[in-house]
Amino acid sequence: MKFKFLNQNMEQRRELILRGNLLPTLLMLSVPALMMGIVQSLIPVIDGLFLNNLAGTRAASAVTYCTPIVNMTSALSQGLSVAGMAIIGQSNGRGDFKGSRRITVQLVVFAFILGFILAPLLVGLAFPISAHVDSEISHNVFLYLSLNALVIPFSFLESIYNAIKNASGKPEDSFIRMIIMLIFKILFNTLFVAVFSMGLIGSVMASLASNILITFWMFYELFMKKNGDRLEFKGFHFDKDIIKQLLYIGFPSMLSSLMLNLGFFLINNEVEKYGAIVLNGQGIANNITSVCFILPSSFGSAVTTMVSMNIGAGQSKRAKYSCLVGCITSAITAIILIAVIVPLSSHLTVLFTREQDVLSIANRALHIYTYSVVGFGICMVEQGAFIGLGKTKVTLVISVLRVWLLRYLFILATEHSLGYFSVFWGNLFSNYMAALLITLLIFKVKWRSNLH
């Protein structure tokens, strides 16, 4: 049954999602996404292990500080991928596979061009940002930001590839891409950081080499591999209506991603005031809990696929039930993770560093972060349902509230009494409050498409 599922074409996958037993279908769609989540979360863990053990605390702290800034420049690709999932998914749900492929080609070309346009922006940002951080990490911040500009165009295409495959009900293809990426990252980190001792520069070079190779693989998969879903550039010209719809649907998610990472950047500024040791401790806790946060939220992409296809086929009750089952499975997954990670926390953090000051902060942060996973997972699954409905403005509102109002203001209000621990407790508070708010909204939503 498993291998038959993996070999299904678009029409067969659509029939399963629209007519098959809902729970097994949801699990089959979710398992590849869950596996991809594990692999995806291991990539920053690999970088963190190499940097902490071979390049030192300052290099690792710079990466922690810079990550939200790099992600801000990728906000546009995230918004386009969200829009692509909704529009392509609903086109597939209607059985319009020719239209789906046309939209997909438009999305790929548009994203590729935007990636190259935005890359110089990151270089420009490196100058003022590095000039206003602690002198311990200033030089490394500049290096990491400016060199990552080379990676942006390729990361844009990777986001779009994931959206295309998820919208087609084939998340296992994205999983294969992530497996290949993880293998490349380990190999190139070993080469550039461990063998050539290139430190932070070697870490970025490992990302660049991995992304270039994976982009060639994706191009073959989408445009050269002979199957019924192969895309073609023949006769291509930009369709203003499709681009306009992608931007209209994707803009709230673009703004959401931008605001989300801007909030994380401001939070890092609060932590950075306490020095590289505290920033690195937070970064180690983030690396480990990235697994915990990604797994429960991975059900969100499966829910987006099922909601978008079922809404496109006029099956609103089935779409609603998909969201409910996704929330339950996400919560159960999160509880299991808490039971596993918390007892092992001190054994995990020591893999990154032997510095006791850093370990003390990382262990305490890890405990607090891990308990917030249940709320985060439910929030992400329900956001997936809103994306499938095309109601991406809701995800914008919730994301802004979660990081800015509920978390950042909490940190500012409690920092005088909690110190840098206000950041850790703010994470817990904001994730559960955001889950409560979006659950209230999901009870009131009208389960019909918002794309027409």
C-alpha positions, -999 to +999 in steps of 0.1 A: +000+000+000+028+024+009+047+019-024+015+021-044+008+055-028+043+068-036+039+059-073+005+075-079+001+102-105-017+135-100-052+121-109-048+091-086-035+112-057-064+137-061-089+108-060-074+095-028-075+129-011-111+136-022-126+101-018-103+079+003-105+072+040-096+105+056-074+095+085-051+071+066-049+097+038-039+124+062-013+102+078+001+091+045+004+128+034+018+138+068+045+111+073+067+123+044+063+159+058+071+147+093+102+129+079+112+160+060+107+180+091+132+158+109+157+162+081+151+199+077+156+205+114+188+185+114+204+209+088+209+238+113+218+213+139+247+200+117+258+236+111+257+243+149+277+212+158+304+220+133+306+257+143+304+253+180+330+225+182+354+238+155+348+275+150+339+285+186+313+305+205+316+338+186+310+322+152+280+303+165+266+333+182+269+354+150+249+327+131+222+328+158+220+366+156+219+366+117+194+339+111+163+361+114+179+386+091+186+361+064+151+347+068+136+382+063+152+384+029+135+351+021+101+362+032+090+368-004+098+332-014+078+320+016+048+341+006+050+329-030+052+293-019+021+297+003+002+313-025+014+286-049+002+258-026-033+273-023-037+282-060-021+251-075-038+228-049-073+242-058-066+239-095-056+203-090-088+198-069-109+210-098-090+186-121-075+214-142-040+198-144-030+218-175-038+250-157-019+238-127+013+232-147+009+267-163+007+283-129+037+263-117+060+275-145+050+311-139+058+306-102+092+290-108+104+317-132+091+346-112+107+333-080+140+327-096+142+363-109+132+378-076+158+358-058+186+374-079+171+408-074+169+405-037+204+390-031+223+424-031+199+436-004+215+413+021+249+426+013+237+461+018+222+452+052+255+436+064+272+470+068+248+488+091+239+457+111+274+446+118+283+481+129+257+481+157+264+448+174+288+437+201+324+439+189+328+402+199+306+391+170+306+422+146+331+408+120+314+374+119+280+390+115+293+409+085+308+378+069+278+356+074+253+382+061+272+393+030+282+357+020+247+344+024+235+367-004+250+341-028+226+314-014+194+334-016+184+327-053+188+290-048+168+290-015+140+308-033+137+279-058+138+253-030+108+269-013+089+270-045+097+233-052+083+223-018+051+243-025+047+226-059+050+191-045+029+197-015+001+213-036+002+181-058-002+159-027+034+146-032+053+158-001+076+127-003+094+144-032+103+173-010+115+148+016+139+133-010+152+168-017+159+174+020+177+141+024+200+150-005+205+184+010+214+170+044+240+146+029+256+175+009+257+197+040+275+171+061+300+164+033+307+200+026+309+211+062+333+183+068+354+195+038+353+233+044+350+235+082+367+204+095+394+197+068+402+232+055+394+249+088+376+278+071+353+284+101+322+306+095+332+312+058+334+274+053+299+270+068+285+294+042+304+278+014+290+244+025+255+259+022+263+274-012+277+243-027+248+222-014+222+246-028+238+248-062+238+210-066+203+206-052+190+232-077+204+212-106+186+181-092+153+200-089+155+213-124+159+178-137+130+166-116+106+193-128+116+200-164+135+170-177+122+138-160+097+121-183+064+118-166+029+131-169+036+161-146+067+174-164+068+212-169+078+230-201+092+265-209+079+262-245+059+293-254+064+308-220+055+344-213+046+361-181+008+359-174+000+391-155-032+377-140-014+347-125+014+368-111-011+393-097-030+365-080+002+350-066+012+383-052-023+391-039-027+357-021+010+356-011+014+391+002-001+385+037+022+355+041+052+376+028+044+403+053+038+377+080+072+361+074+089+395+073+073+407+105+079+373+122+116+374+116+119+411+123+104+402+157+130+375+162+157+399+152+146+424+178+144+396+204+180+387+195+190+423+200+176+420+236+197+388+241+228+401+224+231+428+251+240+400+275+270+389+254+280+361+231+277+334+258+240+340+264+233+343+226+251+311+220+232+293+247+199+304+232+211+293+198+219+258+210+185+255+226+169+267+193+189+242+173+176+213+195+140+225+198+138+231+160+131+193+158+104+196+184+088+226+167+090+213+131+075+179+137+040+189+151+038+218+127+046+195+097+009+184+098+001+219+086+013+214+051-008+181+048-038+200+061-032+228+035-032+202+007-063+184+019-083+216+027-074+233-006-082+202-027-115+194-009-126+231-010-118+231-047-140+200-051-168+216-030-164+192+000-164+217+029-172+192+056-143+169+046-120+200+046-131+209+081-126+174+094-091+173+080-082+203+101-096+187+133-077+155+128-045+174+120-048+194+153-053+162+173-023+143+157-001+174+161-009+177+198-002+140+204+031+143+185+041+173+206+034+155+239+055+126+229+084+149+220+082+166+254+084+133+271+115+124+251+135+156+249+132+170+285+149+141+303+176+141+276+183+178+275+217+179+293+229+150+272+220+169+240+234+203+247+268+189+257+272+177+221+275+213+210+299+227+236+318+219+268+317+255+281+298+253+314+285+289+312+269+282+278+256+248+288+239+263+319+219+288+298+212+262+270+198+236+294+174+260+311+163+275+279+157+241+263+133+230+291+111+261+288+111+261+250+102+224+247+070+228+268+056+254+243+056+229+214+019+218+219+006+253+214+029+260+185+019+228+166-019+235+169-013+270+158+006+259+127-019+233+117-048+257+119-028+283+099-024+255+073-062+252+071-066+290+066-039+289+039-058+261+021-089+283+022-069+311+007-075+332+039-038+341+043-046+374+060-055+354+091-021+338+092-005+373+090-025+386+120-018+355+141+020+356+133+023+393+141+003+388+173+024+358+184+058+373+180+052+411+184+023+416+208+024+384+228+061+377+229+081+408+223+060+430+246+061+402+272+099+403+270+100+441+273+075+440+302+093+413+322+130+418+313+137+440+343+127+411+366+135+380+346+166+392+327+173+372+295+150+344+308+121+367+297+129+356+262+124+319+271+092+324+290+079+347+263+082+319+239+060+297+261+034+324+267+031+335+231+027+300+216-002+290+238-020+323+236-017+323+197-031+287+197-060+299+217-067+329+195-065+310+162-087+282+175-114+308+183-111+320+147-113+285+132-146+279+149-161+309+132-146+306+097-168+298+067-154+268+049-153+280+013-127+293-010-114+328-006-097+329-040-126+340-062 
